[in-house]
Amino acid sequence: MEVLLVLIVALLAGFEGILDSFQFHQPIVACTLIGIVTGHPVEGILLGGSLQLVALGWMNIGPAVAPDAALCSVASAILVCMKGVDMGVGISAAMALAVAGLGLTIIVRTLTVGLIHVADASAERGSVRGVEMAHMAALMLQGLRVLIPAAFIIAVPVEVVQAALGAIPTWVTTGLSTAGGFIVAVGYAMVINMMATPKLWPFFFLGFALSALSALNLIAMGIIGLCIALVYLQLAPEFNSVGGREASTGIAGDDLDAIINDYE
């Protein structure tokens, strides 16, 4: 049953890599689900949180395809939660799996080009069912893109995995653990780079100041951040119905009244 549930999560993650409806492909979701079904929720959440910081900077832009978050999340979660691999090694392995998943994504998308022609032919015949089946087949290919590698990783005996890891020199495992720490830092840098605007920098430094207060836990920090965000939305002109309208037109309230009076 455990293996079946993990494969279901892998299939859903492959689907969501294209659909983006329920975000099953995101590391924080996929790793947590696999951690729950394997009886290791804490390891799944910690792994997913670490990988999510990196995946936030992954996005498809035009013809450029981002690394595969779905495959790296599922595969690394299987290694950590089912095979007992060290967390740092699992995070480092996820990066290589993401690149491998990128190649699989390109292959699958190339195959779906033929399904597009099938859908076009069905549409010309007026067959709605044919168009639907072509779309379902393309979606199933995306699911199998993650399901098949996940099944292969699960099929490898734990002893083989542990023996392979034990054969790795210490300097390599130490390097992988160190790289795992760097990966988290790079993820933070990517997120900060995406949010780096003059209006948001004060909140960034305010967060550093608040983090120095040891009496505040993460829940308290989250509540403070939410309250500050709500106050900002209420006071910022671009989010205020009156202020936003005046700012967008470049006309102050008194000037607008004067224009109306002149018109009358």
Helices and strands as residue ranges (DSSP letters): H 2-19, H 27-37, H 41-55, H 69-81, H 87-124, H 128-155, H 158-166, H 170-195, H 201-211, H 218-235, G 237-239, H 241-249, H 253-263
